[in-house]
Amino acid sequence: MRIAIIGTGNVGGAIARGLNGKGHEVTLGARDPADPEVTALAAGTGARVATPAGAAAAADIVILALPWAVAEAAVQALGDLAGKTVIDCMNPLGMVDGALGLTVGHGNSGGEIVQGWLPGAHVVKTLNQVGAEMMADNRALPHRPVMFMAGDSDAAKARVATLLGDLGFEPLDAGDLAKARLLEPFGMVWINQALARGKGRHWAFAAVSA
């Protein structure tokens, strides 16, 4: 598949590394395609580099890996993504009562807000539930890590499930996009354990059956 990764920070870079050698045509969407860090990431992952709008226009799947604070303007600058599958792996994080927390919840979600920005696209919420390290390489874990996804299009979720499998995850369908209201707080559970409770970043959730 042709994959555009919009954002070349920790998460975008990790996904590019995780997809390296998996048979996909990956393009990094960067504000400055000539930035040395971007070109080094591309060289190390076999990816191409383009502007965000150019990368998205040529892609089958567009992955949004942006800081929430700049996401709206960046997404709207991508142009018309009607009919495309869009993975929202962003959590709507901000400072809430003096601590890191979700700025959206209960009656709405970041995933649904992104769908409102891209009304013609098929938004799937996923890849928000672990840290970047587990997206780049999770082969050392004793169990295959689980990754939930939520979206309104079954066809889009099927494409995303293939991508999640290539990243080493067991994909599980959580339901329609409104279930992002569950997945974003679930991502906060990982953040709490990893950063506040001392578990560190090299772990993930698994669905272990009898």
CYANA upper distance limits for C-alpha pairs under 8 A (distance plus 0.5 A):
  1 MET  CA     23 GLY  CA      8.20
  1 MET  CA     24 HIS  CA      5.50
  1 MET  CA     25 GLU  CA      6.63
  1 MET  CA     59 ALA  CA      8.47
  1 MET  CA     60 ASP  CA      6.89
  1 MET  CA     61 ILE  CA      8.05
  2 ARG  CA     24 HIS  CA      6.52
  2 ARG  CA     25 GLU  CA      5.21
  2 ARG  CA     26 VAL  CA      6.50
  2 ARG  CA     27 THR  CA      8.26
  2 ARG  CA     58 ALA  CA      7.89
  2 ARG  CA     59 ALA  CA      5.35
  2 ARG  CA     60 ASP  CA      5.64
  2 ARG  CA     61 ILE  CA      7.00
  3 ILE  CA     24 HIS  CA      7.37
  3 ILE  CA     25 GLU  CA      6.49
  3 ILE  CA     26 VAL  CA      5.22
  3 ILE  CA     27 THR  CA      6.68
  3 ILE  CA     59 ALA  CA      5.80
  3 ILE  CA     60 ASP  CA      6.59
  3 ILE  CA     61 ILE  CA      5.53
  3 ILE  CA     62 VAL  CA      6.49
  3 ILE  CA     63 ILE  CA      7.91
  4 ALA  CA     26 VAL  CA      6.39
  4 ALA  CA     27 THR  CA      5.35
  4 ALA  CA     28 LEU  CA      6.40
  4 ALA  CA     29 GLY  CA      7.04
  4 ALA  CA     55 ALA  CA      5.89
  4 ALA  CA     56 ALA  CA      6.07
  4 ALA  CA     58 ALA  CA      8.37
  4 ALA  CA     59 ALA  CA      6.09
  4 ALA  CA     60 ASP  CA      8.35
  4 ALA  CA     61 ILE  CA      6.82
  4 ALA  CA     62 VAL  CA      5.27
  4 ALA  CA     63 ILE  CA      6.53
  5 ILE  CA     12 GLY  CA      6.63
  5 ILE  CA     16 ALA  CA      8.08
  5 ILE  CA     26 VAL  CA      7.86
  5 ILE  CA     27 THR  CA      6.78
  5 ILE  CA     28 LEU  CA      5.52
  5 ILE  CA     29 GLY  CA      6.29
  5 ILE  CA     55 ALA  CA      8.21
  5 ILE  CA     62 VAL  CA      6.60
  5 ILE  CA     63 ILE  CA      5.30
  5 ILE  CA     64 LEU  CA      6.87
  5 ILE  CA     65 ALA  CA      7.38
  6 ILE  CA     12 GLY  CA      7.55
  6 ILE  CA     28 LEU  CA      6.79
  6 ILE  CA     29 GLY  CA      5.15
  6 ILE  CA     30 ALA  CA      7.26
  6 ILE  CA     52 PRO  CA      6.40
  6 ILE  CA     55 ALA  CA      8.32
  6 ILE  CA     56 ALA  CA      8.25
  6 ILE  CA     62 VAL  CA      7.69
  6 ILE  CA     63 ILE  CA      6.45
  6 ILE  CA     64 LEU  CA      5.64
  6 ILE  CA     65 ALA  CA      6.26
  6 ILE  CA     66 LEU  CA      7.49
  7 GLY  CA     11 VAL  CA      8.43
  7 GLY  CA     12 GLY  CA      5.91
  7 GLY  CA     13 GLY  CA      8.49
  7 GLY  CA     28 LEU  CA      7.74
  7 GLY  CA     29 GLY  CA      6.68
  7 GLY  CA     30 ALA  CA      6.69
  7 GLY  CA     64 LEU  CA      7.32
  7 GLY  CA     65 ALA  CA      5.56
  7 GLY  CA     66 LEU  CA      5.83
  8 THR  CA     12 GLY  CA      5.15
  8 THR  CA     13 GLY  CA      5.76
  8 THR  CA     28 LEU  CA      7.34
  8 THR  CA     29 GLY  CA      7.87
  8 THR  CA     30 ALA  CA      7.09
  8 THR  CA     38 VAL  CA      7.33
  8 THR  CA     65 ALA  CA      8.01
  9 GLY  CA     13 GLY  CA      6.19
  9 GLY  CA     65 ALA  CA      8.23
  9 GLY  CA     66 LEU  CA      8.30
 10 ASN  CA     14 ALA  CA      6.52
 10 ASN  CA    132 ALA  CA      6.70
 11 VAL  CA     15 ILE  CA      6.72
 11 VAL  CA     65 ALA  CA      6.53
 11 VAL  CA    131 GLY  CA      8.24
 11 VAL  CA    132 ALA  CA      5.49
 11 VAL  CA    135 MET  CA      8.25
 12 GLY  CA     16 ALA  CA      6.78
 12 GLY  CA     65 ALA  CA      5.82
 12 GLY  CA     66 LEU  CA      8.43
 13 GLY  CA     17 ARG  CA      6.76
 13 GLY  CA     41 LEU  CA      7.41
 14 ALA  CA     18 GLY  CA      6.60
 14 ALA  CA    132 ALA  CA      6.04
 14 ALA  CA    133 GLU  CA      7.11
 14 ALA  CA    135 MET  CA      6.20
 14 ALA  CA    136 ALA  CA      4.90
 15 ILE  CA     19 LEU  CA      6.64
 15 ILE  CA    132 ALA  CA      8.13
 15 ILE  CA    135 MET  CA      6.15
 15 ILE  CA    136 ALA  CA      6.17
 15 ILE  CA    167 LEU  CA      8.30
 16 ALA  CA     20 ASN  CA      6.67
 16 ALA  CA     26 VAL  CA      7.77
 16 ALA  CA     45 THR  CA      6.77
 16 ALA  CA     47 ALA  CA      7.93
 16 ALA  CA    136 ALA  CA      7.95
 17 ARG  CA     44 GLY  CA      8.38
 17 ARG  CA     45 THR  CA      6.09
 17 ARG  CA    136 ALA  CA      5.76
 17 ARG  CA    137 ASP  CA      8.39
 18 GLY  CA    135 MET  CA      6.48
 18 GLY  CA    136 ALA  CA      4.64
 18 GLY  CA    137 ASP  CA      6.43
 18 GLY  CA    166 ASP  CA      8.41
 18 GLY  CA    167 LEU  CA      6.06
 19 LEU  CA     23 GLY  CA      8.41
 19 LEU  CA     24 HIS  CA      7.64
 19 LEU  CA     26 VAL  CA      8.46
 19 LEU  CA    136 ALA  CA      8.39
 19 LEU  CA    166 ASP  CA      7.33
 19 LEU  CA    167 LEU  CA      6.80
 20 ASN  CA     24 HIS  CA      8.33
 20 ASN  CA     45 THR  CA      5.76
 20 ASN  CA     46 GLY  CA      7.06
 20 ASN  CA     47 ALA  CA      8.41
 21 GLY  CA     46 GLY  CA      8.44
 22 LYS  CA    166 ASP  CA      7.07
 25 GLU  CA     47 ALA  CA      7.61
 26 VAL  CA     46 GLY  CA      8.21
 26 VAL  CA     47 ALA  CA      5.49
 26 VAL  CA     48 ARG  CA      6.79
 27 THR  CA     47 ALA  CA      5.86
 27 THR  CA     48 ARG  CA      5.00
 27 THR  CA     49 VAL  CA      5.88
 27 THR  CA     50 ALA  CA      7.24
 27 THR  CA     55 ALA  CA      6.39
 28 LEU  CA     42 ALA  CA      7.89
 28 LEU  CA     47 ALA  CA      7.16
 28 LEU  CA     48 ARG  CA      6.57
 28 LEU  CA     49 VAL  CA      5.27
 28 LEU  CA     50 ALA  CA      6.69
 28 LEU  CA     51 THR  CA      8.40
 28 LEU  CA     52 PRO  CA      8.02
 28 LEU  CA     55 ALA  CA      7.21
 29 GLY  CA     33 PRO  CA      8.10
 29 GLY  CA     49 VAL  CA      6.71
 29 GLY  CA     50 ALA  CA      5.73
 29 GLY  CA     51 THR  CA      5.49
 29 GLY  CA     52 PRO  CA      4.36
 29 GLY  CA     53 ALA  CA      7.79
 29 GLY  CA     54 GLY  CA      7.94
 29 GLY  CA     55 ALA  CA      5.85
 29 GLY  CA     56 ALA  CA      7.96
 30 ALA  CA     38 VAL  CA      7.89
 30 ALA  CA     49 VAL  CA      7.61
 30 ALA  CA     50 ALA  CA      6.85
 30 ALA  CA     51 THR  CA      5.74
 30 ALA  CA     52 PRO  CA      6.00
 31 ARG  CA     51 THR  CA      6.39
 31 ARG  CA     52 PRO  CA      7.10
 32 ASP  CA     51 THR  CA      7.69
 33 PRO  CA     38 VAL  CA      7.06
 33 PRO  CA     39 THR  CA      7.67
 33 PRO  CA     49 VAL  CA      6.39
 33 PRO  CA     50 ALA  CA      6.33
 33 PRO  CA     51 THR  CA      6.88
 34 ALA  CA     38 VAL  CA      7.48
 34 ALA  CA     39 THR  CA      6.94
 35 ASP  CA     39 THR  CA      6.77
 36 PRO  CA     40 ALA  CA      6.49
 37 GLU  CA     41 LEU  CA      6.66
 38 VAL  CA     42 ALA  CA      6.68
 38 VAL  CA     49 VAL  CA      8.23
 39 THR  CA     43 ALA  CA      6.59
 39 THR  CA     49 VAL  CA      7.90
 40 ALA  CA     44 GLY  CA      6.64
 41 LEU  CA     45 THR  CA      6.67
 41 LEU  CA     47 ALA  CA      8.34
 42 ALA  CA     46 GLY  CA      6.17
 42 ALA  CA     47 ALA  CA      5.13
 42 ALA  CA     48 ARG  CA      6.51
 42 ALA  CA     49 VAL  CA      7.27
 43 ALA  CA     47 ALA  CA      7.31
 49 VAL  CA     55 ALA  CA      8.13
 50 ALA  CA     54 GLY  CA      6.37
 50 ALA  CA     55 ALA  CA      5.97
 51 THR  CA     55 ALA  CA      6.53
 52 PRO  CA     56 ALA  CA      6.63
 52 PRO  CA     78 LEU  CA      6.77
 53 ALA  CA     57 ALA  CA      6.57
 53 ALA  CA     77 ALA  CA      7.31
 53 ALA  CA     78 LEU  CA      4.82
 53 ALA  CA     79 GLY  CA      6.95
 54 GLY  CA     58 ALA  CA      7.08
 54 GLY  CA     78 LEU  CA      8.44
 55 ALA  CA     59 ALA  CA      6.91
 56 ALA  CA     61 ILE  CA      8.46
 56 ALA  CA     62 VAL  CA      6.41
 56 ALA  CA     78 LEU  CA      7.15
 56 ALA  CA     81 LEU  CA      8.06
 57 ALA  CA     78 LEU  CA      8.39
 57 ALA  CA     79 GLY  CA      8.41
 57 ALA  CA     81 LEU  CA      7.76
 59 ALA  CA     84 LYS  CA      8.46
 60 ASP  CA     84 LYS  CA      6.65
 60 ASP  CA     85 THR  CA      7.15
 61 ILE  CA     84 LYS  CA      6.84
 61 ILE  CA     85 THR  CA      5.43
 61 ILE  CA     86 VAL  CA      6.22
 61 ILE  CA     87 ILE  CA      7.76
 62 VAL  CA     84 LYS  CA      7.92
 62 VAL  CA     85 THR  CA      6.85
 62 VAL  CA     86 VAL  CA      5.21
 62 VAL  CA     87 ILE  CA      6.62
 63 ILE  CA     86 VAL  CA      6.31
 63 ILE  CA     87 ILE  CA      5.15
 63 ILE  CA     88 ASP  CA      6.81
 63 ILE  CA     89 CYS  CA      7.79
 64 LEU  CA     86 VAL  CA      7.77
 64 LEU  CA     87 ILE  CA      6.55
 64 LEU  CA     88 ASP  CA      5.72
 64 LEU  CA     89 CYS  CA      6.66
 64 LEU  CA     90 MET  CA      7.50
 65 ALA  CA     88 ASP  CA      7.78
 65 ALA  CA     89 CYS  CA      6.49
 65 ALA  CA     90 MET  CA      6.64
 66 LEU  CA     70 VAL  CA      7.60
 66 LEU  CA     71 ALA  CA      6.38
 66 LEU  CA     90 MET  CA      7.06
 67 PRO  CA     71 ALA  CA      6.62
 67 PRO  CA     90 MET  CA      7.56
 68 TRP  CA     72 GLU  CA      8.22
 68 TRP  CA     90 MET  CA      6.98
 68 TRP  CA     91 ASN  CA      7.33
 68 TRP  CA     92 PRO  CA      5.95
 68 TRP  CA     93 LEU  CA      7.09
 70 VAL  CA     74 ALA  CA      6.79
 71 ALA  CA     75 VAL  CA      6.34
 72 GLU  CA     76 GLN  CA      6.62
 72 GLU  CA    114 VAL  CA      8.28
 72 GLU  CA    117 TRP  CA      7.86
 73 ALA  CA     77 ALA  CA      6.71
 74 ALA  CA     78 LEU  CA      7.27
 75 VAL  CA     79 GLY  CA      8.37
 75 VAL  CA    117 TRP  CA      7.89
 76 GLN  CA    117 TRP  CA      7.30
 76 GLN  CA    118 LEU  CA      8.33
 80 ASP  CA    118 LEU  CA      8.22
 80 ASP  CA    120 GLY  CA      8.41
 81 LEU  CA    118 LEU  CA      7.34
 81 LEU  CA    120 GLY  CA      7.12
 81 LEU  CA    121 ALA  CA      6.10
 82 ALA  CA    118 LEU  CA      7.90
 82 ALA  CA    119 PRO  CA      7.85
 82 ALA  CA    120 GLY  CA      4.54
 82 ALA  CA    121 ALA  CA      5.03
 82 ALA  CA    122 HIS  CA      8.38
 83 GLY  CA    120 GLY  CA      6.46
 83 GLY  CA    121 ALA  CA      5.48
 83 GLY  CA    122 HIS  CA      7.04
 84 LYS  CA    120 GLY  CA      8.45
 84 LYS  CA    121 ALA  CA      5.67
 84 LYS  CA    122 HIS  CA      6.53
 85 THR  CA    121 ALA  CA      6.66
 85 THR  CA    122 HIS  CA      5.28
 85 THR  CA    123 VAL  CA      6.55
 85 THR  CA    124 VAL  CA      7.83
 85 THR  CA    156 ALA  CA      6.16
 86 VAL  CA    121 ALA  CA      7.14
 86 VAL  CA    122 HIS  CA      6.37
 86 VAL  CA    123 VAL  CA      5.19
 86 VAL  CA    124 VAL  CA      6.61
 87 ILE  CA    123 VAL  CA      6.35
 87 ILE  CA    124 VAL  CA      5.42
 87 ILE  CA    125 LYS  CA      6.41
 87 ILE  CA    126 THR  CA      7.12
 87 ILE  CA    160 VAL  CA      8.21
 88 ASP  CA    111 GLY  CA      6.82
 88 ASP  CA    114 VAL  CA      7.99
 88 ASP  CA    123 VAL  CA      7.19
 88 ASP  CA    124 VAL  CA      6.53
 88 ASP  CA    125 LYS  CA      5.40
 88 ASP  CA    126 THR  CA      6.79
 88 ASP  CA    127 LEU  CA      8.16
 88 ASP  CA    128 ASN  CA      8.43
 89 CYS  CA    125 LYS  CA      6.64
 89 CYS  CA    126 THR  CA      5.82
 89 CYS  CA    127 LEU  CA      5.34
 89 CYS  CA    128 ASN  CA      5.15
 90 MET  CA    110 GLY  CA      7.95
 90 MET  CA    128 ASN  CA      6.47
 91 ASN  CA    102 LEU  CA      7.83
 91 ASN  CA    110 GLY  CA      7.08
 91 ASN  CA    128 ASN  CA      6.84
 91 ASN  CA    184 GLU  CA      6.51
 91 ASN  CA    187 GLY  CA      8.07
 92 PRO  CA    102 LEU  CA      5.99
 92 PRO  CA    103 THR  CA      6.29
 92 PRO  CA    104 VAL  CA      6.89
 92 PRO  CA    109 SER  CA      8.44
 92 PRO  CA    110 GLY  CA      6.17
 92 PRO  CA    184 GLU  CA      8.41
 93 LEU  CA    100 LEU  CA      7.21
 93 LEU  CA    101 GLY  CA      6.00
 93 LEU  CA    102 LEU  CA      5.23
 93 LEU  CA    103 THR  CA      6.39
 94 GLY  CA    100 LEU  CA      6.12
 94 GLY  CA    101 GLY  CA      6.14
 94 GLY  CA    102 LEU  CA      6.68
 94 GLY  CA    103 THR  CA      6.41
 95 MET  CA     99 ALA  CA      5.66
 95 MET  CA    100 LEU  CA      5.12
 95 MET  CA    101 GLY  CA      6.42
 95 MET  CA    102 LEU  CA      8.46
 95 MET  CA    103 THR  CA      8.26
 96 VAL  CA    100 LEU  CA      6.50
 96 VAL  CA    101 GLY  CA      6.04
 96 VAL  CA    102 LEU  CA      7.79
 96 VAL  CA    103 THR  CA      7.44
101 GLY  CA    188 MET  CA      8.03
102 LEU  CA    184 GLU  CA      8.40
102 LEU  CA    185 PRO  CA      7.99
102 LEU  CA    188 MET  CA      8.43
104 VAL  CA    108 ASN  CA      6.88
104 VAL  CA    109 SER  CA      6.14
104 VAL  CA    110 GLY  CA      7.11
105 GLY  CA    109 SER  CA      5.93
105 GLY  CA    181 ARG  CA      6.64
106 HIS  CA    181 ARG  CA      6.86
107 GLY  CA    181 ARG  CA      8.15
108 ASN  CA    112 GLU  CA      7.13
108 ASN  CA    113 ILE  CA      8.09
108 ASN  CA    178 ALA  CA      7.95
108 ASN  CA    181 ARG  CA      6.91
109 SER  CA    113 ILE  CA      6.83
109 SER  CA    178 ALA  CA      7.78
109 SER  CA    180 ALA  CA      6.49
109 SER  CA    181 ARG  CA      5.60
109 SER  CA    184 GLU  CA      7.98
110 GLY  CA    114 VAL  CA      6.68
110 GLY  CA    180 ALA  CA      7.94
110 GLY  CA    181 ARG  CA      8.49
110 GLY  CA    184 GLU  CA      8.34
111 GLY  CA    115 GLN  CA      6.83
111 GLY  CA    123 VAL  CA      7.78
111 GLY  CA    124 VAL  CA      7.95
111 GLY  CA    125 LYS  CA      6.28
111 GLY  CA    177 LEU  CA      7.37
111 GLY  CA    178 ALA  CA      8.36
111 GLY  CA    180 ALA  CA      6.44
112 GLU  CA    116 GLY  CA      6.82
112 GLU  CA    177 LEU  CA      7.06
112 GLU  CA    178 ALA  CA      7.21
112 GLU  CA    180 ALA  CA      7.98
113 ILE  CA    117 TRP  CA      7.00
114 VAL  CA    118 LEU  CA      6.81
114 VAL  CA    123 VAL  CA      7.98
115 GLN  CA    119 PRO  CA      6.09
115 GLN  CA    121 ALA  CA      7.67
115 GLN  CA    122 HIS  CA      8.10
115 GLN  CA    123 VAL  CA      6.38
122 HIS  CA    151 GLY  CA      7.88
122 HIS  CA    152 ASP  CA      7.68
122 HIS  CA    153 SER  CA      6.78
122 HIS  CA    156 ALA  CA      6.92
123 VAL  CA    151 GLY  CA      6.55
123 VAL  CA    152 ASP  CA      8.05
123 VAL  CA    156 ALA  CA      8.43
123 VAL  CA    177 LEU  CA      8.13
124 VAL  CA    149 MET  CA      6.95
124 VAL  CA    150 ALA  CA      5.98
124 VAL  CA    151 GLY  CA      4.98
124 VAL  CA    152 ASP  CA      8.09
124 VAL  CA    156 ALA  CA      7.81
124 VAL  CA    157 LYS  CA      7.18
124 VAL  CA    160 VAL  CA      8.26
124 VAL  CA    177 LEU  CA      7.33
125 LYS  CA    149 MET  CA      5.90
125 LYS  CA    150 ALA  CA      5.59
125 LYS  CA    151 GLY  CA      6.88
125 LYS  CA    177 LEU  CA      7.46
125 LYS  CA    180 ALA  CA      6.64
125 LYS  CA    183 LEU  CA      8.38
126 THR  CA    147 MET  CA      7.44
126 THR  CA    148 PHE  CA      6.60
126 THR  CA    149 MET  CA      5.12
126 THR  CA    150 ALA  CA      7.32
126 THR  CA    183 LEU  CA      8.34
127 LEU  CA    135 MET  CA      8.35
127 LEU  CA    147 MET  CA      7.24
127 LEU  CA    148 PHE  CA      8.36
127 LEU  CA    149 MET  CA      8.36
128 ASN  CA    183 LEU  CA      8.14
128 ASN  CA    184 GLU  CA      7.50
128 ASN  CA    187 GLY  CA      6.37
129 GLN  CA    147 MET  CA      7.58
129 GLN  CA    148 PHE  CA      8.49
129 GLN  CA    183 LEU  CA      7.69
129 GLN  CA    184 GLU  CA      7.93
129 GLN  CA    186 PHE  CA      6.98
129 GLN  CA    187 GLY  CA      4.57
129 GLN  CA    188 MET  CA      8.15
129 GLN  CA    190 TRP  CA      7.09
130 VAL  CA    134 MET  CA      7.05
130 VAL  CA    135 MET  CA      8.18
130 VAL  CA    187 GLY  CA      7.08
130 VAL  CA    190 TRP  CA      6.63
130 VAL  CA    191 ILE  CA      8.21
130 VAL  CA    203 TRP  CA      8.39
130 VAL  CA    204 ALA  CA      6.57
130 VAL  CA    205 PHE  CA      8.47
131 GLY  CA    135 MET  CA      7.59
131 GLY  CA    190 TRP  CA      8.43
131 GLY  CA    191 ILE  CA      8.40
131 GLY  CA    201 ARG  CA      6.83
131 GLY  CA    202 HIS  CA      8.44
132 ALA  CA    136 ALA  CA      6.95
133 GLU  CA    137 ASP  CA      6.95
133 GLU  CA    138 ASN  CA      8.13
133 GLU  CA    201 ARG  CA      7.58
133 GLU  CA    202 HIS  CA      7.15
134 MET  CA    138 ASN  CA      5.45
134 MET  CA    202 HIS  CA      7.19
134 MET  CA    203 TRP  CA      7.56
134 MET  CA    204 ALA  CA      7.56
135 MET  CA    167 LEU  CA      6.93
136 ALA  CA    167 LEU  CA      7.99
137 ASP  CA    167 LEU  CA      8.04
137 ASP  CA    168 GLY  CA      8.13
138 ASN  CA    144 ARG  CA      8.48
138 ASN  CA    145 PRO  CA      8.17
138 ASN  CA    168 GLY  CA      6.99
139 ARG  CA    144 ARG  CA      8.41
139 ARG  CA    168 GLY  CA      7.58
141 LEU  CA    145 PRO  CA      8.13
141 LEU  CA    203 TRP  CA      7.88
143 HIS  CA    206 ALA  CA      7.00
143 HIS  CA    208 VAL  CA      8.39
144 ARG  CA    168 GLY  CA      7.49
144 ARG  CA    169 PHE  CA      6.65
144 ARG  CA    170 GLU  CA      6.92
144 ARG  CA    206 ALA  CA      6.84
145 PRO  CA    168 GLY  CA      7.85
145 PRO  CA    169 PHE  CA      5.68
145 PRO  CA    170 GLU  CA      6.55
145 PRO  CA    204 ALA  CA      6.29
145 PRO  CA    205 PHE  CA      6.01
145 PRO  CA    206 ALA  CA      4.95
145 PRO  CA    207 ALA  CA      7.74
146 VAL  CA    169 PHE  CA      5.87
146 VAL  CA    170 GLU  CA      5.10
146 VAL  CA    171 PRO  CA      6.55
146 VAL  CA    172 LEU  CA      7.54
146 VAL  CA    204 ALA  CA      8.10
146 VAL  CA    205 PHE  CA      6.32
146 VAL  CA    206 ALA  CA      5.28
146 VAL  CA    207 ALA  CA      6.43
147 MET  CA    164 LEU  CA      7.94
147 MET  CA    169 PHE  CA      6.38
147 MET  CA    170 GLU  CA      6.45
147 MET  CA    171 PRO  CA      5.54
147 MET  CA    172 LEU  CA      6.67
147 MET  CA    205 PHE  CA      8.41
148 PHE  CA    171 PRO  CA      6.34
148 PHE  CA    172 LEU  CA      5.25
148 PHE  CA    173 ASP  CA      6.31
148 PHE  CA    174 ALA  CA      6.45
148 PHE  CA    183 LEU  CA      7.89
149 MET  CA    157 LYS  CA      7.88
149 MET  CA    171 PRO  CA      7.63
149 MET  CA    172 LEU  CA      6.81
149 MET  CA    173 ASP  CA      5.72
149 MET  CA    174 ALA  CA      6.11
149 MET  CA    175 GLY  CA      8.01
149 MET  CA    180 ALA  CA      8.49
149 MET  CA    183 LEU  CA      8.42
150 ALA  CA    157 LYS  CA      8.16
150 ALA  CA    173 ASP  CA      6.75
150 ALA  CA    174 ALA  CA      5.72
150 ALA  CA    175 GLY  CA      5.69
150 ALA  CA    176 ASP  CA      5.73
150 ALA  CA    177 LEU  CA      5.30
150 ALA  CA    178 ALA  CA      7.90
150 ALA  CA    179 LYS  CA      6.33
150 ALA  CA    180 ALA  CA      6.49
151 GLY  CA    156 ALA  CA      8.26
151 GLY  CA    157 LYS  CA      7.15
151 GLY  CA    175 GLY  CA      6.95
151 GLY  CA    176 ASP  CA      5.03
151 GLY  CA    177 LEU  CA      4.46
151 GLY  CA    178 ALA  CA      8.16
151 GLY  CA    179 LYS  CA      8.41
152 ASP  CA    175 GLY  CA      8.04
152 ASP  CA    176 ASP  CA      5.19
152 ASP  CA    177 LEU  CA      5.95
153 SER  CA    157 LYS  CA      6.79
153 SER  CA    176 ASP  CA      8.38
154 ASP  CA    158 ALA  CA      6.66
155 ALA  CA    159 ARG  CA      7.02
156 ALA  CA    160 VAL  CA      6.73
157 LYS  CA    161 ALA  CA      6.41
157 LYS  CA    173 ASP  CA      8.23
158 ALA  CA    162 THR  CA      7.06
159 ARG  CA    163 LEU  CA      7.15
160 VAL  CA    164 LEU  CA      6.64
161 ALA  CA    165 GLY  CA      6.65
161 ALA  CA    171 PRO  CA      6.01
161 ALA  CA    172 LEU  CA      8.43
162 THR  CA    166 ASP  CA      6.87
163 LEU  CA    167 LEU  CA      6.93
164 LEU  CA    168 GLY  CA      7.03
164 LEU  CA    169 PHE  CA      5.91
164 LEU  CA    170 GLU  CA      7.59
164 LEU  CA    171 PRO  CA      6.61
165 GLY  CA    169 PHE  CA      5.55
165 GLY  CA    170 GLU  CA      6.60
165 GLY  CA    171 PRO  CA      7.16
174 ALA  CA    179 LYS  CA      6.96
175 GLY  CA    179 LYS  CA      6.65
179 LYS  CA    183 LEU  CA      7.08
180 ALA  CA    184 GLU  CA      6.40
181 ARG  CA    185 PRO  CA      7.53
182 LEU  CA    186 PHE  CA      6.75
183 LEU  CA    187 GLY  CA      6.70
184 GLU  CA    188 MET  CA      7.12
185 PRO  CA    189 VAL  CA      7.12
186 PHE  CA    190 TRP  CA      7.48
187 GLY  CA    191 ILE  CA      6.95
188 MET  CA    192 ASN  CA      6.44
189 VAL  CA    193 GLN  CA      6.75
190 TRP  CA    194 ALA  CA      6.39
190 TRP  CA    204 ALA  CA      8.26
191 ILE  CA    195 LEU  CA      6.22
191 ILE  CA    196 ALA  CA      7.92
192 ASN  CA    196 ALA  CA      5.52
192 ASN  CA    197 ARG  CA      6.73
193 GLN  CA    197 ARG  CA      5.16
193 GLN  CA    198 GLY  CA      6.89
193 GLN  CA    199 LYS  CA      6.07
193 GLN  CA    200 GLY  CA      7.90
194 ALA  CA    198 GLY  CA      6.30
194 ALA  CA    199 LYS  CA      5.26
194 ALA  CA    200 GLY  CA      4.90
194 ALA  CA    201 ARG  CA      5.82
195 LEU  CA    199 LYS  CA      7.64
195 LEU  CA    200 GLY  CA      6.88
195 LEU  CA    201 ARG  CA      8.20
